[in-house]
Amino acid sequence: MSDSGSGAHYYWCTRHHRVETDADVCPAKHVLGPYASAADAENALQRVQERNEAWDAEDARWAGEDR
């Protein structure tokens, strides 16, 4: 069964280190999301890390630094 398509939103809580839904979500300052599926929310920190690395590499390229 898929989580997507149900209209529900999923969040990754950085305080409790768990997936939360609209029904039990912590305050916005503690969550990442919304995401369409629980799996996407569970992988939120990995995506943040990947994006940060890509942005850091782009900043270095823009500044003419070799990495």
VEXRO-386662 format. One record per residue: x, y, z of N, C-alpha, C in turn. Coordinates in nm, 4 decimals. Atoms other than C-alpha are relative to their C-alpha. Layout:
BEGIN
<r><n_px>X</n_px><n_py>Y</n_py><n_pz>Z</n_pz><ca_px>X</ca_px><ca_py>Y</ca_py><ca_pz>Z</ca_pz><c_px>X</c_px><c_py>Y</c_py><c_pz>Z</c_pz></r>
...
***
This chain:
BEGIN
<r><n_px>0.0840</n_px><n_py>-0.1177</n_py><n_pz>0.0000</n_pz><ca_px>0.0000</ca_px><ca_py>0.0000</ca_py><ca_pz>0.0000</ca_pz><c_px>0.0886</c_px><c_py>0.1242</c_py><c_pz>0.0000</c_pz></r>
<r><n_px>-0.0783</n_px><n_py>-0.1228</n_py><n_pz>0.0138</n_pz><ca_px>0.1319</ca_px><ca_py>0.3458</ca_py><ca_pz>-0.0918</ca_pz><c_px>-0.0561</c_px><c_py>0.1091</c_py><c_pz>0.0886</c_pz></r>
<r><n_px>0.0427</n_px><n_py>-0.1123</n_py><n_pz>-0.0818</n_pz><ca_px>0.1243</ca_px><ca_py>0.6517</ca_py><ca_pz>0.1315</ca_pz><c_px>-0.0445</c_px><c_py>0.1173</c_py><c_pz>-0.0854</c_pz></r>
<r><n_px>0.0294</n_px><n_py>-0.1149</n_py><n_pz>0.0834</n_pz><ca_px>0.1021</ca_px><ca_py>0.8925</ca_py><ca_pz>-0.1611</ca_pz><c_px>-0.1413</c_px><c_py>-0.0083</c_py><c_pz>-0.0560</c_pz></r>
<r><n_px>0.1320</n_px><n_py>-0.0038</n_py><n_pz>0.0579</n_pz><ca_px>-0.2265</ca_px><ca_py>1.0043</ca_py><ca_pz>-0.3095</ca_pz><c_px>-0.1115</c_px><c_py>0.0074</c_py><c_pz>0.1017</c_pz></r>
<r><n_px>0.1039</n_px><n_py>-0.0021</n_py><n_pz>-0.1023</n_pz><ca_px>-0.4106</ca_px><ca_py>1.0026</ca_py><ca_pz>0.0213</ca_pz><c_px>-0.0338</c_px><c_py>0.1404</c_py><c_pz>0.0451</c_pz></r>
<r><n_px>0.0231</n_px><n_py>-0.1370</n_py><n_pz>-0.0430</n_pz><ca_px>-0.3869</ca_px><ca_py>1.3788</ca_py><ca_pz>0.0668</ca_pz><c_px>0.0617</c_px><c_py>0.0307</c_py><c_pz>0.1351</c_pz></r>
<r><n_px>-0.0641</n_px><n_py>-0.0195</n_py><n_pz>-0.1294</n_pz><ca_px>-0.2086</ca_px><ca_py>1.3288</ca_py><ca_pz>0.3981</ca_pz><c_px>0.1376</c_px><c_py>0.0612</c_py><c_pz>-0.0199</c_pz></r>
<r><n_px>-0.1348</n_px><n_py>-0.0559</n_py><n_pz>0.0008</n_pz><ca_px>0.1102</ca_px><ca_py>1.5145</ca_py><ca_pz>0.4777</ca_pz><c_px>0.0818</c_px><c_py>-0.0682</c_py><c_pz>0.1086</c_pz></r>
<r><n_px>-0.0924</n_px><n_py>0.0636</n_py><n_pz>-0.0931</n_pz><ca_px>0.4128</ca_px><ca_py>1.3669</ca_py><ca_pz>0.6503</ca_pz><c_px>0.1152</c_px><c_py>0.0956</c_py><c_pz>0.0254</c_pz></r>
<r><n_px>-0.1063</n_px><n_py>-0.0903</n_py><n_pz>-0.0416</n_pz><ca_px>0.6870</ca_px><ca_py>1.5484</ca_py><ca_pz>0.8377</ca_pz><c_px>0.1079</c_px><c_py>-0.0800</c_py><c_pz>0.0718</c_pz></r>
<r><n_px>-0.1062</n_px><n_py>0.0587</n_py><n_pz>-0.0804</n_pz><ca_px>1.0253</ca_px><ca_py>1.4600</ca_py><ca_pz>0.9852</ca_pz><c_px>0.0215</c_px><c_py>0.0924</c_py><c_pz>0.1179</c_pz></r>
<r><n_px>-0.0174</n_px><n_py>-0.0780</n_py><n_pz>-0.1222</n_pz><ca_px>1.0467</ca_px><ca_py>1.5791</ca_py><ca_pz>1.3456</ca_pz><c_px>0.1456</c_px><c_py>-0.0111</c_py><c_pz>0.0442</c_pz></r>
<r><n_px>-0.1398</n_px><n_py>-0.0021</n_py><n_pz>-0.0405</n_pz><ca_px>1.4009</ca_px><ca_py>1.6846</ca_py><ca_pz>1.4329</ca_pz><c_px>0.0150</c_px><c_py>-0.0096</c_py><c_pz>0.1515</c_pz></r>
<r><n_px>-0.0025</n_px><n_py>0.0106</n_py><n_pz>-0.1462</n_pz><ca_px>1.3126</ca_px><ca_py>1.6837</ca_py><ca_pz>1.8016</ca_pz><c_px>-0.0185</c_px><c_py>-0.1448</c_py><c_pz>0.0462</c_pz></r>
<r><n_px>0.0312</n_px><n_py>0.1374</n_py><n_pz>-0.0402</n_pz><ca_px>1.1691</ca_px><ca_py>1.3321</ca_py><ca_pz>1.8261</ca_pz><c_px>0.0619</c_px><c_py>-0.1060</c_py><c_pz>-0.0918</c_pz></r>
<r><n_px>-0.0639</n_px><n_py>0.0912</n_py><n_pz>0.0963</n_pz><ca_px>1.3535</ca_px><ca_py>1.1795</ca_py><ca_pz>1.5257</ca_pz><c_px>-0.0973</c_px><c_py>-0.1074</c_py><c_pz>-0.0471</c_pz></r>
<r><n_px>0.1028</n_px><n_py>0.0916</n_py><n_pz>0.0499</n_pz><ca_px>1.0382</ca_px><ca_py>1.0299</ca_py><ca_pz>1.3789</ca_pz><c_px>-0.0855</c_px><c_py>0.0702</c_py><c_pz>-0.1048</c_pz></r>
<r><n_px>0.0973</n_px><n_py>-0.0513</n_py><n_pz>0.0954</n_pz><ca_px>0.7823</ca_px><ca_py>1.0706</ca_py><ca_pz>1.1032</ca_pz><c_px>-0.1270</c_px><c_py>0.0356</c_py><c_pz>0.0765</c_pz></r>
<r><n_px>0.1260</n_px><n_py>-0.0433</n_py><n_pz>-0.0610</n_pz><ca_px>0.4747</ca_px><ca_py>1.2657</ca_py><ca_pz>1.2076</ca_pz><c_px>-0.0982</c_px><c_py>0.0345</c_py><c_pz>-0.1117</c_pz></r>
<r><n_px>0.1057</n_px><n_py>-0.0325</n_py><n_pz>0.0964</n_pz><ca_px>0.1431</ca_px><ca_py>1.3317</ca_py><ca_pz>1.0334</ca_pz><c_px>-0.0699</c_px><c_py>0.1281</c_py><c_pz>0.0426</c_pz></r>
<r><n_px>0.0770</n_px><n_py>-0.1191</n_py><n_pz>-0.0334</n_pz><ca_px>-0.0959</ca_px><ca_py>1.6251</ca_py><ca_pz>1.0250</ca_pz><c_px>-0.0670</c_px><c_py>-0.0133</c_py><c_pz>0.1368</c_pz></r>
<r><n_px>0.0723</n_px><n_py>0.0235</n_py><n_pz>-0.1253</n_pz><ca_px>-0.2716</ca_px><ca_py>1.4675</ca_py><ca_pz>1.3235</ca_pz><c_px>0.0871</c_px><c_py>0.0164</c_py><c_pz>0.1235</c_pz></r>
<r><n_px>-0.0849</n_px><n_py>-0.0031</n_py><n_pz>-0.1196</n_pz><ca_px>0.0328</ca_px><ca_py>1.4703</ca_py><ca_pz>1.5532</ca_pz><c_px>0.1289</c_px><c_py>0.0795</c_py><c_pz>-0.0200</c_pz></r>
<r><n_px>-0.1226</n_px><n_py>-0.0707</n_py><n_pz>0.0354</n_pz><ca_px>0.2822</ca_px><ca_py>1.7159</ca_py><ca_pz>1.4044</ca_pz><c_px>0.0415</c_px><c_py>0.0999</c_py><c_pz>0.1088</c_pz></r>
<r><n_px>-0.0571</n_px><n_py>-0.0956</n_py><n_pz>-0.0947</n_pz><ca_px>0.5116</ca_px><ca_py>1.9172</ca_py><ca_pz>1.6328</ca_pz><c_px>-0.0006</c_px><c_py>0.1395</c_py><c_pz>-0.0620</c_pz></r>
<r><n_px>-0.0076</n_px><n_py>-0.1353</n_py><n_pz>0.0550</n_pz><ca_px>0.5516</ca_px><ca_py>2.2957</ca_py><ca_pz>1.5930</ca_pz><c_px>0.0981</c_px><c_py>0.0067</c_py><c_pz>-0.1168</c_pz></r>
<r><n_px>-0.0770</n_px><n_py>-0.0121</n_py><n_pz>0.1241</n_pz><ca_px>0.7016</ca_px><ca_py>2.4062</ca_py><ca_pz>1.2607</ca_pz><c_px>0.1499</c_px><c_py>0.0128</c_py><c_pz>0.0235</c_pz></r>
<r><n_px>-0.1437</n_px><n_py>-0.0169</n_py><n_pz>-0.0231</n_pz><ca_px>1.0375</ca_px><ca_py>2.4959</ca_py><ca_pz>1.4164</ca_pz><c_px>0.0717</c_px><c_py>-0.1324</c_py><c_pz>0.0225</c_pz></r>
<r><n_px>-0.0592</n_px><n_py>0.1317</n_py><n_pz>-0.0255</n_pz><ca_px>1.0935</ca_px><ca_py>2.1242</ca_py><ca_pz>1.4846</ca_pz><c_px>-0.0164</c_px><c_py>-0.0988</c_py><c_pz>-0.1147</c_pz></r>
<r><n_px>0.0282</n_px><n_py>0.0982</n_py><n_pz>0.1052</n_pz><ca_px>0.9859</ca_px><ca_py>1.9678</ca_py><ca_pz>1.1546</ca_pz><c_px>0.0501</c_px><c_py>0.0440</c_py><c_pz>-0.1370</c_pz></r>
<r><n_px>-0.0291</n_px><n_py>-0.0194</n_py><n_pz>0.1416</n_pz><ca_px>1.0910</ca_px><ca_py>1.9313</ca_py><ca_pz>0.7924</ca_pz><c_px>-0.1188</c_px><c_py>-0.0559</c_py><c_pz>-0.0761</c_pz></r>
<r><n_px>0.1117</n_px><n_py>0.0485</n_py><n_pz>0.0787</n_pz><ca_px>0.8198</ca_px><ca_py>1.8952</ca_py><ca_pz>0.5341</ca_pz><c_px>-0.0984</c_px><c_py>0.1113</c_py><c_pz>-0.0273</c_pz></r>
<r><n_px>0.0621</n_px><n_py>0.1318</n_py><n_pz>0.0110</n_pz><ca_px>0.5497</ca_px><ca_py>1.8438</ca_py><ca_pz>0.4371</ca_pz><c_px>0.0541</c_px><c_py>-0.0811</c_py><c_pz>-0.1172</c_pz></r>
<r><n_px>-0.0366</n_px><n_py>0.0953</n_py><n_pz>0.1036</n_pz><ca_px>0.6253</ca_px><ca_py>1.5372</ca_py><ca_pz>0.2284</ca_pz><c_px>-0.1241</c_px><c_py>-0.0806</c_py><c_pz>-0.0362</c_pz></r>
<r><n_px>0.1152</n_px><n_py>0.0758</n_py><n_pz>0.0498</n_pz><ca_px>0.3868</ca_px><ca_py>1.3264</ca_py><ca_pz>0.0219</ca_pz><c_px>-0.0090</c_px><c_py>-0.1401</c_py><c_pz>0.0579</c_pz></r>
<r><n_px>0.0021</n_px><n_py>0.1360</n_py><n_pz>-0.0539</n_pz><ca_px>0.4881</ca_px><ca_py>0.9976</ca_py><ca_pz>0.1839</ca_pz><c_px>0.0835</c_px><c_py>-0.0080</c_py><c_pz>0.1273</c_pz></r>
<r><n_px>-0.0770</n_px><n_py>0.0229</n_py><n_pz>-0.1226</n_pz><ca_px>0.6204</ca_px><ca_py>0.8662</ca_py><ca_pz>0.5124</ca_pz><c_px>0.1458</c_px><c_py>-0.0311</c_py><c_pz>-0.0347</c_pz></r>
<r><n_px>-0.1370</n_px><n_py>0.0344</n_py><n_pz>0.0411</n_pz><ca_px>0.9256</ca_px><ca_py>0.7289</ca_py><ca_pz>0.3268</ca_pz><c_px>0.0784</c_px><c_py>0.1266</c_py><c_pz>-0.0360</c_pz></r>
<r><n_px>-0.0675</n_px><n_py>-0.1263</n_py><n_pz>0.0329</n_pz><ca_px>1.0084</ca_px><ca_py>1.0744</ca_py><ca_pz>0.1878</ca_pz><c_px>0.0349</c_px><c_py>0.0769</c_py><c_pz>0.1268</c_pz></r>
<r><n_px>-0.0269</n_px><n_py>-0.0693</n_py><n_pz>-0.1264</n_pz><ca_px>0.9797</ca_px><ca_py>1.2247</ca_py><ca_pz>0.5356</ca_pz><c_px>0.1136</c_px><c_py>-0.0668</c_py><c_pz>0.0761</c_pz></r>
<r><n_px>-0.1042</n_px><n_py>0.0742</n_py><n_pz>-0.0711</n_pz><ca_px>1.1991</ca_px><ca_py>0.9521</ca_py><ca_pz>0.6806</ca_pz><c_px>0.1390</c_px><c_py>0.0262</c_py><c_pz>-0.0586</c_pz></r>
<r><n_px>-0.1269</n_px><n_py>-0.0275</n_py><n_pz>0.0678</n_pz><ca_px>1.4710</ca_px><ca_py>1.0377</ca_py><ca_pz>0.4267</ca_pz><c_px>0.0331</c_px><c_py>0.1489</c_py><c_pz>-0.0066</c_pz></r>
<r><n_px>-0.0161</n_px><n_py>-0.1454</n_py><n_pz>0.0082</n_pz><ca_px>1.4480</ca_px><ca_py>1.4135</ca_py><ca_pz>0.4847</ca_pz><c_px>0.1414</c_px><c_py>0.0453</c_py><c_pz>0.0352</c_pz></r>
<r><n_px>-0.1339</n_px><n_py>-0.0451</n_py><n_pz>-0.0408</n_pz><ca_px>1.7810</ca_px><ca_py>1.4514</ca_py><ca_pz>0.6659</ca_pz><c_px>0.1055</c_px><c_py>-0.0376</c_py><c_pz>-0.1030</c_pz></r>
<r><n_px>-0.0931</n_px><n_py>0.0399</n_py><n_pz>0.1057</n_pz><ca_px>1.9634</ca_px><ca_py>1.2602</ca_py><ca_pz>0.3927</ca_pz><c_px>-0.0099</c_px><c_py>0.0979</c_py><c_pz>-0.1167</c_pz></r>
<r><n_px>0.0182</n_px><n_py>-0.0964</n_py><n_pz>0.1092</n_pz><ca_px>1.8145</ca_px><ca_py>1.4912</ca_py><ca_pz>0.1295</ca_pz><c_px>0.0576</c_px><c_py>0.1359</c_py><c_pz>0.0368</c_pz></r>
<r><n_px>-0.0583</n_px><n_py>-0.1267</n_py><n_pz>-0.0450</n_pz><ca_px>1.9141</ca_px><ca_py>1.7957</ca_py><ca_pz>0.3361</ca_pz><c_px>0.1516</c_px><c_py>-0.0051</c_py><c_pz>-0.0152</c_pz></r>
<r><n_px>-0.1452</n_px><n_py>0.0144</n_py><n_pz>0.0101</n_pz><ca_px>2.2724</ca_px><ca_py>1.6683</ca_py><ca_pz>0.3548</ca_pz><c_px>0.0451</c_px><c_py>0.0021</c_py><c_pz>-0.1455</c_pz></r>
<r><n_px>-0.0361</n_px><n_py>0.0030</n_py><n_pz>0.1418</n_pz><ca_px>2.2845</ca_px><ca_py>1.5944</ca_py><ca_pz>-0.0189</ca_pz><c_px>-0.0111</c_px><c_py>0.1384</c_py><c_pz>-0.0629</c_pz></r>
<r><n_px>0.0178</n_px><n_py>-0.1345</n_py><n_pz>0.0557</n_pz><ca_px>2.1500</ca_px><ca_py>1.9383</ca_py><ca_pz>-0.1054</ca_pz><c_px>0.1054</c_px><c_py>0.0962</c_py><c_pz>0.0527</c_pz></r>
<r><n_px>-0.1037</n_px><n_py>-0.0873</n_py><n_pz>-0.0567</n_pz><ca_px>2.3892</ca_px><ca_py>2.1134</ca_py><ca_pz>0.1322</ca_pz><c_px>0.1346</c_px><c_py>-0.0248</c_py><c_pz>-0.0670</c_pz></r>
<r><n_px>-0.1263</n_px><n_py>0.0324</n_py><n_pz>0.0669</n_pz><ca_px>2.6844</ca_px><ca_py>1.9300</ca_py><ca_pz>-0.0240</ca_pz><c_px>0.0017</c_px><c_py>0.0545</c_py><c_pz>-0.1425</c_pz></r>
<r><n_px>0.0076</n_px><n_py>-0.0512</n_py><n_pz>0.1372</n_pz><ca_px>2.5679</ca_px><ca_py>2.0218</ca_py><ca_pz>-0.3744</ca_pz><c_px>0.0124</c_px><c_py>0.1524</c_py><c_pz>-0.0018</c_pz></r>
<r><n_px>-0.0075</n_px><n_py>-0.1468</n_py><n_pz>-0.0061</n_pz><ca_px>2.5213</ca_px><ca_py>2.3872</ca_py><ca_pz>-0.2768</ca_pz><c_px>0.1399</c_px><c_py>0.0458</c_py><c_pz>0.0384</c_pz></r>
<r><n_px>-0.1378</n_px><n_py>-0.0353</n_py><n_pz>-0.0383</n_pz><ca_px>2.8632</ca_px><ca_py>2.3975</ca_py><ca_pz>-0.1072</ca_pz><c_px>0.0942</c_px><c_py>-0.0154</c_py><c_pz>-0.1192</c_pz></r>
<r><n_px>-0.0834</n_px><n_py>0.0216</n_py><n_pz>0.1184</n_pz><ca_px>3.0224</ca_px><ca_py>2.2539</ca_py><ca_pz>-0.4220</ca_pz><c_px>-0.0248</c_px><c_py>0.1096</c_py><c_pz>-0.1029</c_pz></r>
<r><n_px>0.0328</n_px><n_py>-0.1071</n_py><n_pz>0.0941</n_pz><ca_px>2.8412</ca_px><ca_py>2.5090</ca_py><ca_pz>-0.6379</ca_pz><c_px>0.0577</c_px><c_py>0.1331</c_py><c_pz>0.0478</c_pz></r>
<r><n_px>-0.0609</n_px><n_py>-0.1224</n_py><n_pz>-0.0547</n_pz><ca_px>2.9521</ca_px><ca_py>2.7929</ca_py><ca_pz>-0.4061</ca_pz><c_px>0.1501</c_px><c_py>0.0012</c_py><c_pz>-0.0250</c_pz></r>
<r><n_px>-0.1442</n_px><n_py>0.0094</n_py><n_pz>0.0216</n_pz><ca_px>3.3121</ca_px><ca_py>2.6710</ca_py><ca_pz>-0.4313</ca_pz><c_px>0.0332</c_px><c_py>0.0193</c_py><c_pz>-0.1479</c_pz></r>
<r><n_px>-0.0215</n_px><n_py>-0.0162</n_py><n_pz>0.1435</n_pz><ca_px>3.2869</ca_px><ca_py>2.6453</ca_py><ca_pz>-0.8102</ca_pz><c_px>-0.0165</c_px><c_py>0.1465</c_py><c_pz>-0.0387</c_pz></r>
<r><n_px>0.0274</n_px><n_py>-0.1400</n_py><n_pz>0.0297</n_pz><ca_px>3.1404</ca_px><ca_py>2.9962</ca_py><ca_pz>-0.8284</ca_pz><c_px>0.1152</c_px><c_py>0.0885</c_py><c_pz>0.0464</c_pz></r>
<r><n_px>-0.1097</n_px><n_py>-0.0791</n_py><n_pz>-0.0556</n_pz><ca_px>3.4230</ca_px><ca_py>3.1308</ca_py><ca_pz>-0.6114</ca_pz><c_px>0.1350</c_px><c_py>-0.0365</c_py><c_pz>-0.0621</c_pz></r>
<r><n_px>-0.1242</n_px><n_py>0.0406</n_py><n_pz>0.0647</n_pz><ca_px>3.6847</ca_px><ca_py>2.9519</ca_py><ca_pz>-0.8258</ca_pz><c_px>0.0871</c_px><c_py>-0.0900</c_py><c_pz>0.0826</c_pz></r>
<r><n_px>-0.0755</n_px><n_py>0.0919</n_py><n_pz>-0.0852</n_pz><ca_px>3.7911</ca_px><ca_py>2.7109</ca_py><ca_pz>-0.5550</ca_pz><c_px>-0.0087</c_px><c_py>-0.1409</c_py><c_pz>-0.0572</c_pz></r>
<r><n_px>0.0020</n_px><n_py>0.1416</n_py><n_pz>0.0408</n_pz><ca_px>3.8876</ca_px><ca_py>2.3545</ca_py><ca_pz>-0.6382</ca_pz><c_px>-0.0363</c_px><c_py>-0.0850</c_py><c_pz>0.1190</c_pz></r>
<r><n_px>0.0349</n_px><n_py>0.0925</n_py><n_pz>-0.1067</n_pz><ca_px>3.7319</ca_px><ca_py>2.0777</ca_py><ca_pz>-0.4353</ca_pz><c_px>0.0283</c_px><c_py>-0.1392</c_py><c_pz>-0.0437</c_pz></r>
***
